[in-house]
């Protein structure tokens, strides 16, 4: 059974959200090279969201996550040396130039390790009310709450996975629906993000698929 110290709370505040897959679980289809909706019971089914940070914002998070891995390794010396934060990558433009943005991905499996269904991640709006429309697009702004856990991938590489817990969407973007005739209006002031009191996830995610791994540290 995992020690409570093996779970470290991560709050990525006021970040740009990307690729939200929160209405249903998805998995990557290797034949079509696309992520597709699937049943929670399907292999590798998960809810997920990515979030972007500048290098300046991402570096202290990366160092904190690496420190958490080292602390877990000190309690379990059989773990391999730290290699990466799984699902992390630095973004490049169409000309393969560094954009100065680092992207992280947090996931929650559709099923727990004991074979029982996982609960859908919590999604709230700026006033901490449950968000009814989860069809918001990438480019929305919000805060991601996740649990960092040390894992080992099938190739024996050690690193940190981010287990998605909850999201607060403070500036949601949806399809324009032909609303170009209207002007943009500044949003209301953001409410404080999540309460400090929280319940820890009861299970640690197994290693992410190989496609999620980035060997290169972006700093």
C-alpha angles and dihedrals in degrees: 000000000000118000116238087238088064089070119071121187115234123195116188102189127204095353130154109260119220136186097003110197101177107124092070140354118275137194133193115259107213092196095057095026089229138114110245136187113260142165116281088242093060119107112273092004112161146154111235149169132189124212133197128224134175115250089253091056095040099049097070090045091051092049091048091051092048089050089053090053091051090050090052090047090053088060092044110033092181090074115105123247116284113270110166151327102266114236093023122124140156114242124235132192127241090277092054092252121146111259095196091241126118121200126207127189127210121194142183119202119235090231134037121235090257090060098254122124120266121228119252113259115265115254120189136172129235092282092052092252119139108269111237101191110057094174093100117140136236110277092054116130126233151116123277122207116197142155118241114218131177113241140168119227125223090266092056096255116145123219149120127288122196113225110207114234109160144341132210112203109202099168112028121194120204134173110294093236090206093304096137090119090072128079125239114254124204111253122243119267112286119256119233112279125243127340113259092236112084143155117243122235110259098217137047118230117245119241115300120248115278092251089067095062124103116191094191118083106221097221 
